[in-house]
Amino acid sequence: MTDNHPATCIFCQITQGKAPATVVRCWTDALAIVPLNPVVDGHTLIIPNAHVVDFTTDPIVTAATMARAAELARDKGPSNIITSRGREATQSVFHLHLHLVPRATNDGLALPWYSGKGGKGAHQ
């Protein structure tokens, strides 16, 4: 079982100002930060202030968080917005967060669902 209690959640601590983070943008309902290990320049996490475990927990919070990610994405050019639900889907922090990942031709970054089988992925 995962520990998803707000008192021990690192993203709750960050949104409450109790843990350090490099803040990109702050709203009343969410925070955008630079992840500890960005995969490309401009990689940003958008985190709701409310503690919700994943995108299915509270669709209203999820939608509001996506709206904040969309605001940031407008100025970034081509990009992916990625979120995960569950450890098997690569979720490692059990507080909803969206990865805004700027993309460029031949940036060498494989999407998380790229299997490596059969050459190009279905959506490339």
C-alpha positions as CSV (number, residue, x, y, z in Angstrom):
1,M,0.0,0.0,0.0
2,T,1.2,3.5,-0.7
3,D,1.5,6.2,1.9
4,N,-0.7,9.0,0.6
5,H,-1.4,10.9,3.8
6,P,-1.2,14.7,3.4
7,A,1.0,15.0,6.5
8,T,3.8,13.0,4.9
9,C,3.2,13.9,1.3
10,I,6.1,15.8,-0.2
11,F,3.9,17.7,-2.7
12,C,1.6,18.8,0.2
13,Q,4.7,20.0,2.0
14,I,5.9,21.9,-1.1
15,T,2.5,23.5,-1.8
16,Q,2.3,24.6,1.9
17,G,5.8,26.1,1.8
18,K,7.2,23.5,4.2
19,A,9.6,21.9,1.7
20,P,11.9,23.6,-0.9
21,A,11.1,23.7,-4.6
22,T,12.0,25.9,-7.6
23,V,8.6,27.5,-8.3
24,V,7.8,28.4,-11.9
25,R,4.3,29.8,-11.2
26,C,1.9,30.0,-8.3
27,W,-1.9,30.1,-8.5
28,T,-4.5,30.1,-5.7
29,D,-5.3,26.4,-6.4
30,A,-2.0,25.0,-7.8
31,L,1.7,25.3,-8.0
32,A,4.1,24.8,-10.9
33,I,7.6,23.6,-10.0
34,V,10.8,22.3,-11.6
35,P,11.1,18.5,-10.9
36,L,14.2,17.2,-9.1
37,N,15.3,15.5,-12.3
38,P,13.9,17.3,-15.3
39,V,14.0,15.2,-18.5
40,V,14.4,18.2,-20.8
41,D,14.7,22.0,-20.3
42,G,11.4,23.4,-19.4
43,H,10.0,20.2,-17.8
44,T,7.5,21.4,-15.2
45,L,5.2,19.7,-12.7
46,I,1.8,21.2,-12.0
47,I,0.5,20.2,-8.6
48,P,-2.9,21.1,-7.1
49,N,-2.8,22.5,-3.5
50,A,-5.5,20.0,-2.5
51,H,-4.2,16.6,-1.7
52,V,-5.7,14.2,-4.2
53,V,-4.0,10.9,-4.9
54,D,-4.4,10.8,-8.7
55,F,-6.5,12.0,-11.6
56,T,-9.4,9.8,-10.7
57,T,-9.7,11.0,-7.0
58,D,-11.4,14.3,-7.7
59,P,-12.3,15.1,-11.3
60,I,-12.9,18.8,-10.5
61,V,-9.4,19.2,-9.0
62,T,-8.0,17.3,-12.0
63,A,-9.7,19.5,-14.5
64,A,-8.6,22.7,-12.7
65,T,-5.0,21.4,-12.6
66,M,-5.2,20.6,-16.3
67,A,-6.4,24.1,-17.0
68,R,-3.3,25.5,-15.2
69,A,-1.0,23.2,-17.2
70,A,-2.7,24.4,-20.4
71,E,-2.0,28.0,-19.4
72,L,1.7,27.1,-19.1
73,A,1.8,25.0,-22.3
74,R,0.5,27.9,-24.5
75,D,3.9,29.5,-24.3
76,K,6.0,26.3,-24.6
77,G,5.4,25.2,-28.1
78,P,5.1,21.4,-28.8
79,S,4.7,19.5,-25.5
80,N,3.3,16.5,-23.7
81,I,1.2,16.6,-20.6
82,I,1.6,13.3,-18.8
83,T,0.1,12.0,-15.5
84,S,0.0,8.5,-14.0
85,R,-2.3,6.5,-11.8
86,G,-0.7,3.7,-9.7
87,R,2.8,2.4,-9.2
88,E,2.5,0.1,-12.3
89,A,1.8,3.2,-14.4
90,T,5.0,4.9,-13.1
91,Q,3.3,7.0,-10.4
92,S,5.9,7.5,-7.6
93,V,4.4,10.4,-5.6
94,F,0.7,9.7,-4.7
95,H,-0.5,13.3,-5.1
96,L,-1.9,14.3,-8.4
97,H,0.7,16.0,-10.6
98,L,1.0,16.7,-14.3
99,H,4.3,16.7,-16.2
100,L,4.5,19.4,-18.8
101,V,7.3,18.2,-21.1
102,P,8.4,20.5,-23.9
103,R,9.3,18.6,-27.0
104,A,11.5,19.1,-30.1
105,T,12.2,17.1,-33.2
106,N,14.9,14.5,-32.4
107,D,15.0,15.4,-28.7
108,G,15.7,11.7,-28.0
109,L,13.0,11.5,-25.3
110,A,10.9,8.4,-25.6
111,L,7.3,8.6,-24.3
112,P,6.7,6.5,-21.2
113,W,4.5,4.1,-23.1
114,Y,7.0,3.5,-26.0
115,S,7.6,-0.2,-26.0
116,G,10.6,-0.3,-28.3
117,K,8.8,-2.9,-30.4
118,G,8.3,-2.5,-34.1
119,G,10.0,0.8,-34.7
120,K,7.8,3.9,-34.4
121,G,5.0,4.1,-31.9
122,A,1.4,4.2,-33.1
123,H,1.1,7.9,-32.6
124,Q,4.4,9.1,-34.1
